[in-house]
Amino acid sequence: MNASQAYRCGMAAYHAADYEQAIKALEPLVQQSKASPNPESTDAHDAVAVLGRFYFGQANLKLAKQHFQRKRYQDAIELFKTAAKLNPIGGGVEQFLAACYAKTGQFDLAAENLQEVLDQHPHDVTTRIRLALNQWRQGSPDAAMQTLTDGIDRHPNSAELHYQLGCVYASCERFDDAERCFVTAIDHDANHAAAHERLAQCCSLRGDHARALELLQRASELKPHDARVGIQLSLLARGVGNLKQVDSAMQTKTTMKSAESSAPCEMLDSEAIRQLGEMIVENPEFVDAFLSLPPSEVDEEIFSTLAATLEHALAQHPEYADLHYHCGQVYRRLGKHDDAVAHIEQAVSMNPNYVSALIFLARLYAQSHRKADSIDRLEEAIRRGADYADVHDLLGRLYQQTGQPKAARTAFKRALAINSNFEAAQEALRSLETVTV
């Protein structure tokens, strides 16, 4: 079984919720995939390997949740570990692609530079947190605490500042202080998944396992793709099962919810989309690798992600014809014909010499019974250099369908002059000659 066949089988099994079979089918792709895919590559095999790796991890994650519900905690733990290793960011497909393909850079500036920026913009919460993290990494937790405390004085309602201060306290084993910070973070942001996870750890340390279970379950609901949370929840649930002081009712209601949605775009991570969009602006051909993927049952998730990414990139760079062209291709793959036509028309209007866009637009027009418009675009593409056998063949068929046999014959002959082995053009020309005779 080659890579494309393994991908199709794996995707079909995944879509059918047969996660054991999906794991078996996709495992060879994981073995073949590179740890750091080439961001410049447009090879379809790289796309197959990358997505195979992602869905292999997702299959492990979902199967782990099934084992968890059946209280097979050890099996769940092993599967969660595999999922966490394959997808440590714990996100959806858009986050995974951004992590794989976005070019790496120095996102954290030196502490001195961050301090200079913070001095100029003391209310910048993001810069303050980055400075504190750098101070902590450099072995100065007290400085990090002070930086974050000063920030809380300025922004007492910032859940993230309270959370980060709690993390620094926890690293110094000041767990009571850390717990207070995490509680405050949740008070200000009830959906702060990381604060729930960290607070659960504090509760577990002081023996409040029932409360820890509740918090981890909530963290799992908020971050359903995070296998690390699943590992902790499984470990704790397994341990709690042996603790007599924990009410049995708590054990029976220990659950884990899945992240299922019929509308993938509603679940997309905006920051990951932004990062992925920046990479595509620099390398639009990135999309080509995914357009070359064999059709599968998860196309909607993959291509909805790419469409959202391209639309975000276009909001920043509406003048880029390449982005419109690739966006049109993605919408075509999603079956959104009108959206595809609109973007390809925009690409052609921006760059009249965009031969690939002219040809693609002609094919779209032909599919919507706009044969005259399709002929116009193909003729224009040929004038601008698209002297290709398949273009002449398509043009010949359109001439034939619109009652122009002489023009059709000329087009098929030109296709054969370029490629004498073009069987479809040979057959079409013979049929024309038969009709003429």
C-alpha positions in Angstrom: 0.0 0.0 0.0 1.5 3.3 -1.1 1.3 6.6 0.9 -1.8 7.9 -0.9 -3.7 4.6 -0.4 -2.7 4.5 3.3 -3.9 8.1 3.6 -7.2 7.4 2.0 -7.8 4.2 4.1 -6.8 6.0 7.3 -9.1 9.0 6.6 -12.0 6.8 5.8 -11.6 4.9 9.0 -11.1 8.1 11.0 -14.3 9.6 9.6 -16.1 6.4 10.4 -14.9 6.6 14.0 -13.0 3.4 13.6 -9.9 4.8 15.4 -8.1 1.4 15.8 -8.2 0.9 12.0 -7.2 4.5 11.4 -4.2 4.0 13.6 -3.2 0.9 11.7 -3.6 2.5 8.3 -1.8 5.8 9.2 1.1 4.4 11.2 3.3 3.8 8.2 2.9 7.5 7.2 4.0 8.6 10.7 7.1 6.4 10.3 7.9 8.0 7.0 7.2 11.6 8.0 10.0 14.0 8.9 10.2 15.7 12.2 10.6 19.1 10.6 9.0 19.1 7.1 10.5 21.5 4.6 8.5 24.7 4.6 9.4 25.3 1.0 8.2 21.9 -0.2 5.1 21.6 -2.4 5.4 17.8 -2.7 2.1 16.1 -2.2 3.8 13.3 -0.4 5.0 15.7 2.3 1.4 16.9 2.7 0.2 13.3 3.0 2.9 12.6 5.6 2.1 15.7 7.6 -1.7 15.2 7.7 -1.2 11.5 8.2 0.8 12.3 11.3 -1.8 14.7 12.6 -4.8 12.4 12.1 -2.8 9.5 13.6 -2.4 11.6 16.7 -6.1 12.5 16.7 -7.1 8.8 16.3 -4.9 8.0 19.3 -6.5 10.9 21.2 -10.1 9.8 20.4 -9.4 6.2 21.1 -7.9 7.2 24.4 -11.1 9.0 25.3 -13.1 5.9 24.6 -10.9 3.8 26.8 -11.2 6.5 29.5 -14.9 6.4 29.4 -14.7 2.6 29.9 -12.4 3.2 32.8 -9.5 1.4 31.0 -7.2 4.1 32.4 -3.8 2.5 31.6 -4.8 2.0 28.0 -6.0 5.5 27.9 -2.7 6.8 29.4 -0.6 5.1 26.7 -2.7 6.5 23.9 -2.7 9.9 25.4 1.1 9.8 25.6 1.3 8.9 21.9 -1.1 11.7 21.0 0.8 14.3 23.1 4.1 13.3 21.5 2.8 13.7 18.0 0.9 16.9 18.6 2.5 18.6 21.7 0.6 21.9 21.0 -2.7 20.1 21.5 -4.5 22.0 18.8 -6.6 21.4 15.7 -5.4 21.0 12.2 -4.7 24.7 11.7 -2.5 24.9 14.8 -0.6 21.7 13.7 0.0 23.0 10.2 1.2 26.4 11.6 3.6 24.6 14.0 4.9 22.4 11.2 5.3 25.0 8.4 5.6 28.5 9.9 9.2 29.5 9.6 10.8 29.6 13.0 12.1 32.9 14.4 13.3 34.6 17.6 9.9 35.3 19.1 11.4 36.1 22.5 13.6 39.1 22.6 16.4 39.4 25.1 15.3 40.5 28.6 17.1 43.9 28.3 15.3 44.8 25.1 12.0 43.7 26.5 12.6 45.8 29.5 13.2 48.8 27.3 10.0 48.2 25.4 8.1 47.8 28.7 9.5 51.0 30.0 8.1 52.8 27.0 4.8 50.9 27.1 4.1 49.9 30.7 0.6 48.8 30.0 1.6 46.2 27.4 0.6 43.0 29.0 2.1 40.7 26.3 5.5 42.4 26.6 5.4 42.2 30.4 4.7 38.5 30.3 7.5 37.8 27.8 9.9 39.8 30.1 8.8 37.8 33.1 9.3 34.5 31.3 12.8 35.5 30.1 13.7 36.6 33.7 12.5 33.2 35.0 14.4 31.3 32.3 17.5 33.2 33.3 17.2 32.0 36.8 15.6 35.2 38.3 12.2 34.1 39.6 12.0 37.0 42.1 12.4 39.5 39.2 9.7 37.6 37.3 7.4 37.8 40.2 7.9 41.5 40.6 7.4 42.1 36.9 4.1 40.3 37.0 3.0 41.8 40.3 3.6 45.3 38.9 1.5 44.3 35.9 -1.3 43.1 38.2 -1.2 46.5 40.0 -1.9 48.1 36.6 -4.3 45.4 35.3 -5.9 43.7 38.3 -8.5 42.0 36.0 -6.0 40.3 33.7 -6.5 36.6 34.1 -3.3 35.9 32.1 -1.1 37.9 34.5 -2.5 36.1 37.5 -2.0 32.8 35.8 1.6 33.5 34.9 2.4 34.7 38.4 0.9 31.4 39.7 3.1 29.4 37.4 6.2 31.2 38.7 5.1 30.6 42.3 4.5 26.9 41.5 8.0 26.7 40.0 9.4 27.9 43.4 7.1 25.4 45.2 5.0 28.1 46.7 1.9 26.2 46.0 -0.5 28.1 48.3 0.4 31.3 46.6 0.2 29.6 43.2 -3.3 28.2 44.0 -4.6 31.7 45.0 -3.3 33.0 41.7 -5.0 30.3 39.6 -8.3 30.8 41.5 -8.1 34.5 40.7 -7.3 33.8 37.1 -10.4 31.6 36.8 -12.5 34.2 38.6 -11.6 36.7 35.9 -11.8 34.2 33.0 -13.9 31.1 33.6 -12.7 29.6 30.3 -9.0 29.8 31.1 -8.1 26.2 30.4 -4.5 26.3 31.6 -5.5 27.9 34.9 -8.0 25.0 35.5 -5.2 22.5 34.7 -2.7 24.1 37.0 -5.2 24.6 39.8 -6.1 20.9 39.5 -2.4 20.1 40.1 -2.3 22.2 43.2 -5.5 20.6 44.5 -4.1 17.1 43.9 -0.9 18.0 45.8 -2.8 18.8 48.9 -5.0 15.7 48.5 -8.2 17.2 47.2 -8.5 14.7 44.4 -12.2 15.2 43.9 -11.8 18.9 43.2 -8.8 18.1 41.0 -10.9 15.8 38.9 -13.6 18.4 38.4 -11.0 21.0 37.3 -9.2 18.6 34.9 -12.6 17.6 33.4 -13.3 21.3 32.8 -9.8 21.8 31.3 -10.5 18.9 29.0 -13.8 20.5 27.9 -12.0 23.8 27.2 -9.0 22.1 25.4 -10.4 18.9 24.0 -7.4 18.4 21.7 -4.9 18.6 24.6 -3.6 15.0 25.2 -1.5 16.2 28.1 -4.7 17.1 30.1 -6.0 13.6 29.1 -2.9 12.0 30.6 -3.3 13.8 33.9 -7.0 13.1 34.0 -6.5 9.4 33.3 -3.7 9.1 35.9 -5.8 10.8 38.6 -9.0 8.9 37.7 -7.0 5.6 38.0 -5.6 6.7 41.3 -8.9 7.9 42.7 -10.4 4.5 42.0 -8.3 3.1 44.8 -9.0 5.9 47.3 -11.8 5.0 49.7 -12.2 8.6 50.9 -13.4 9.8 47.5 -17.1 9.5 47.1 -18.1 6.8 44.6 -20.5 9.2 42.9 -17.5 11.3 41.9 -15.9 8.3 40.2 -18.9 7.5 38.2 -19.4 11.0 36.8 -15.8 11.4 35.7 -16.2 12.0 32.0 -14.3 13.4 29.1 -16.0 15.2 26.2 -15.0 15.1 22.6 -14.5 18.0 20.3 -17.0 17.2 17.5 -18.4 19.8 15.2 -20.2 19.9 11.9 -18.7 23.3 11.2 -14.9 23.1 11.4 -14.5 26.9 10.8 -16.2 27.7 14.0 -13.4 25.9 16.0 -10.4 27.4 14.2 -7.7 29.0 16.3 -7.2 32.6 15.2 -3.6 32.9 16.2 -2.7 29.7 14.4 -4.6 31.0 11.3 -2.6 34.2 11.5 0.7 32.4 11.7 -0.2 30.1 8.9 -1.4 33.0 6.8 1.9 34.8 7.2 3.8 31.8 5.9 1.4 31.4 2.9 2.0 35.0 2.0 5.7 34.2 1.7 5.1 30.9 0.0 1.7 30.6 -1.7 2.7 27.4 -3.4 2.4 25.7 0.1 -1.3 25.3 -0.8 -0.5 23.3 -3.9 0.7 20.3 -1.9 -2.6 20.0 -0.1 -4.6 20.5 -3.3 -2.7 17.5 -4.7 -3.9 15.3 -1.8 -6.3 12.4 -2.8 -9.9 13.2 -1.9 -10.9 12.0 1.5 -13.7 12.2 4.0 -11.9 14.9 6.0 -11.5 17.3 3.1 -13.9 19.7 4.6 -11.8 20.1 7.8 -8.6 20.5 5.9 -9.7 22.8 3.2 -12.0 24.9 5.4 -8.8 25.6 7.4 -6.9 26.6 4.3 -9.8 28.8 3.1 -10.0 30.6 6.4 -6.2 31.0 6.3 -6.2 32.4 2.8 -9.1 34.8 3.6 -7.2 36.1 6.6 -4.1 36.6 4.5 -6.1 38.4 1.8 -7.5 40.7 4.5 -4.0 41.8 5.0 -2.9 41.7 1.4 -5.9 42.1 -0.9 -3.7 43.1 -3.8 -1.9 39.7 -4.0 -3.2 37.8 -7.1 -1.5 34.6 -6.0 -3.6 34.5 -2.8 -6.8 35.0 -4.8 -5.8 32.2 -7.2 -5.1 29.7 -4.4 -8.1 30.7 -2.5 -10.2 30.0 -5.6 -8.6 26.6 -5.9 -9.4 25.8 -2.3 -13.0 26.9 -2.7 -13.3 24.7 -5.8 -12.1 21.7 -3.7 -14.8 22.6 -1.1 -17.4 22.6 -3.9 -18.1 26.4 -3.4 -18.2 27.2 -7.1 -19.3 30.8 -6.9 -16.7 31.7 -4.3 -14.0 30.0 -6.5 -15.1 32.0 -9.6 -15.0 35.3 -7.7 -11.5 34.8 -6.4 -10.1 33.6 -9.7 -11.7 36.5 -11.6 -10.1 38.8 -9.1 -6.7 37.2 -9.7 -7.1 37.7 -13.5 -8.2 41.3 -13.1 -5.1 42.0 -11.0 -2.7 40.2 -13.4 -4.0 39.7 -16.9 -0.9 37.7 -17.8 -1.7 35.1 -15.0 -2.0 32.1 -17.4 -2.7 29.5 -14.7 -5.6 31.6 -13.4 -7.0 32.2 -16.9 -7.0 28.4 -17.6 -8.5 27.6 -14.2 -11.2 30.3 -14.7 -12.0 28.8 -18.1 -12.5 25.4 -16.5 -14.8 26.9 -13.9 -16.8 28.7 -16.6 -17.1 25.4 -18.5 -18.5 23.6 -15.5 -21.2 26.3 -15.1 -22.3 26.1 -18.7 -20.6 29.5 -19.6 -19.0 27.9 -22.7 -18.5 31.2 -24.6 -16.8 32.8 -21.6 -14.7 29.7 -21.2 -13.6 29.9 -24.9 -12.7 33.5 -24.5 -10.5 32.8 -21.5 -8.7 29.9 -23.1 -8.0 31.9 -26.3 -6.7 34.7 -24.1 -4.5 32.2 -22.2 -3.0 30.9 -25.4 -2.3 34.4 -26.7 -0.4 35.0 -23.4 1.7 31.8 -23.8 -0.4 28.9 -22.7 0.5 26.8 -25.8 -0.3 23.5 -24.0 -1.8 20.3 -25.4 -4.4 20.0 -22.7 -5.5 23.6 -23.2 -6.0 23.2 -26.9 -7.8 19.9 -26.3 -10.2 21.6 -23.9 -10.7 24.5 -26.3 -11.4 22.0 -29.1 -14.1 20.3 -27.0 -15.7 23.6 -26.2 -15.7 24.6 -29.9 -17.3 21.2 -30.7 -20.0 21.7 -28.1 -20.8 25.1 -29.4 -21.2 24.0 -33.0 -17.8 25.2 -34.4 -16.3 22.0 -35.9 -13.7 23.8 -38.0 -12.3 25.6 -35.0 -12.4 22.4 -33.0 -10.5 20.5 -35.6 -7.8 23.2 -35.6 -7.5 23.0 -31.8 -7.2 19.2 -31.7 -4.6 19.3 -34.4 -2.6 21.8 -32.4 -2.9 19.6 -29.3 -1.5 16.7 -31.3 1.3 18.7 -32.8 2.4 19.5 -29.2 1.8 15.9 -28.0 1.4 13.3 -30.7 0.4 10.7 -28.1 -2.6 12.6 -26.7 -5.1 9.9 -27.1 -8.2 12.0 -26.1 -7.4 14.5 -28.8 -6.8 11.8 -31.4 -10.1 10.2 -30.6 -11.9 13.6 -30.7 -10.3 14.5 -34.0 -11.3 11.1 -35.5 -14.9 11.6 -34.4 -15.0 15.0 -36.1 -13.6 13.5 -39.3 -16.2 10.8 -39.2 -19.0 13.4 -38.8 -17.5 15.4 -41.7 -17.4 12.4 -44.0 
